[in-house]
Amino acid sequence: KSLLVLQSSSKTFKAPKWFVKTVGQLLTSRLVAEGGVMAVVRGVLDLGGEGEGVDWKQVNLVAEVLGNPPQGRYQDTERYYSLVCPQLLDMLASNESPVAMIACSSIKTVSERSLMLSRRYLLEPLFRPLLALAGTELEAVGLTEQGLDETVKSLFKVFVIGNDPNLMFVANLEPVILILMSLYLSLAFGISHLKDPVKQLIERYLKHSDRSTSVAVIRAFALNELPKTNMNRAQMMNADIAFVNGDEGGLKPIAKVNSEQSFYVSDDEKAIVVQDILEDIKDKRLATEFFLSLLEDLTVAMIDDDLEIQEPEIPDVASGGDVEQQLLELERQLDATMHKMRRNLMVIRLLGLLSEDNNFQENLLKESDKMIQFVSSSIKRAALGVVAGVASSVMAVQSLNMALSILSVHLTQQDVPMDDWEKMLASTGDLKTLEDHADDRIAKISGQLYSLITTQGIVVEEVKLLKANTKKIQEETEKLRAKADQVKAVQKDQENQTLDEKKAQLKAKADDFKKQKELRKKKASEPKSAYEAAMYDVSDPLVPVQGHGLICLTRLLGEIGRAHV
């Protein structure tokens, strides 16, 4: 505790380097000792038993200290990790909330300091029980119900409760994310205390990873394939392992045995789980990109079916040939064929489920270009087959049914973009051809879509004509507006010219008035007789002055004799 005080104070008061280094070495020696991390934690937080609450400032302080290995040689750093990380994992299992939260925060800090060392001494031991499910059958069955329960709870503490989500940290879940999704598949239709923690771990990873990685992981889980991600560290659960209910409400792995349940049923359950995960994440863009990727898969499947790609035939076993090798090769080919069939059926199943969601249909409107392109190519390919008289395979019929269903749902919505109708008008001929398809459902839907699109085509043509007329009117309006602006400009010029002339006249009058005023001032300043002054006032433009002048003039006339006048 004293060393921590000295270390924190040295940052504030800029202590000498030798002092900081010595304090760090002493603190490290305490941490790497047996039980040293817990001793330091209890010393700092004064934990004598169960704490009443969690002081996150203290938690982050201790985590920062634990996550800073000694600076120097790589061997010293690795030794620090090898001694401190196991203690953090032990603290993670503590029933004391502050201790567990310090462990969670410290694990994140340590993983950010050194990715390689944290994987080796921290994350791999943390993931090891779950990764056993991706190993051999013996390793997977060796995982107990309690071990699985403790691993899930530890991951839940580290990645959900104890830390804020960020891309770099949740990416550490990649090695076990497919195993967690397989585990959730076994929990989704039952009741277990592990159900919610596993679901939140999956949602935390898919929400806060980049969207391309999330789409790849969901596809990998749905189609039972390894995803292609930036790190390519995901592992799949052993296909020969299944989960059964444990005695304490959890799950335990067992070797898979032949079951009466068809793989169709298990794949139906997986499709429902995928749909539920997408709904719970509430990322519209993610769901749309996943749907469009499935459309691309369906297009590839239809093309492969058209090309009639067949698996190579198994040659007859010659005398002295390796029968066992031939049987193994046959088994691999049968597995590949079965996987391809289940994959294609899963694609169709997921497309059907997602297409029925009204909210999803609204989101798909924003990405309808790719969907229209897929449907149009599917319709054209099927129409060519009908014209050529080629019988459609089961896969082709199911794919075409799916394409027509998606198109029907899309075109019967409100506010379908006019561009989509224009694109589908190019496929009316193919839809007319499909009315003669051998499958009654395809023939019926094709006829209905043909009638719908051709009827809407009249509206489209009217809208085009209306747009053309509107454009022409707009052009004429612009011409009239330009002509009016020109007339206004000429009129304005004339008005300006008239105003200029009036201004010139007013200026001339003002100049004359100014001259007269100056002349009057000049005359007013000259000495005048009483008679001249009276006459001057009489000529003044102001009436009172004129009256004054008349009075003065009348008085003068009375004073002077008639002969003088």
Secondary structure by P-SEA (a helix, b strand, c coil): caaaaaaaaaaaacccaaaaaaaaaaaaaaaaccaaaaaaaaaaaccccccccccaaaaaaaaaaaaccccccaaaaaaaaaccaaaaaaaaacccaaaaaaaaaaaaaaaaacaaaaaaccccccccccccccccaaaaaaccaaaaaaaaaaaaaaccccccccccccccccccaaaaaaaaaacccccccaaaaaaaaaaaaaacccaaaaaaaaaaaaaccccccccccccccccccccccccccbbbbcccccccccaaaaaaaaaaaaaaaaaaaccaaaaaaaaaaaaaaaaaaaaaaaacccccccccccccccaaaaaaaaaaaaaaaaaaaaaaaaaaaaaaaaaacaaaaaaacccaaaaaaaaaaaaaaaaaaaaacccccaaaaaaaaaaaaaaaaaaacccccaaaaaaaccaaaaaaaacccccaaaaaaaaaaaaaaaaaaaaaaaaaaaaaaaaaaaaaaaaaaaaaaaaaaaaaaaaaaaaaaaaaaaaaaaaaaaaaaaaaaaaaaccccaaaaaaaaaacccaaaaaaaaaaaaaaaaacccccc
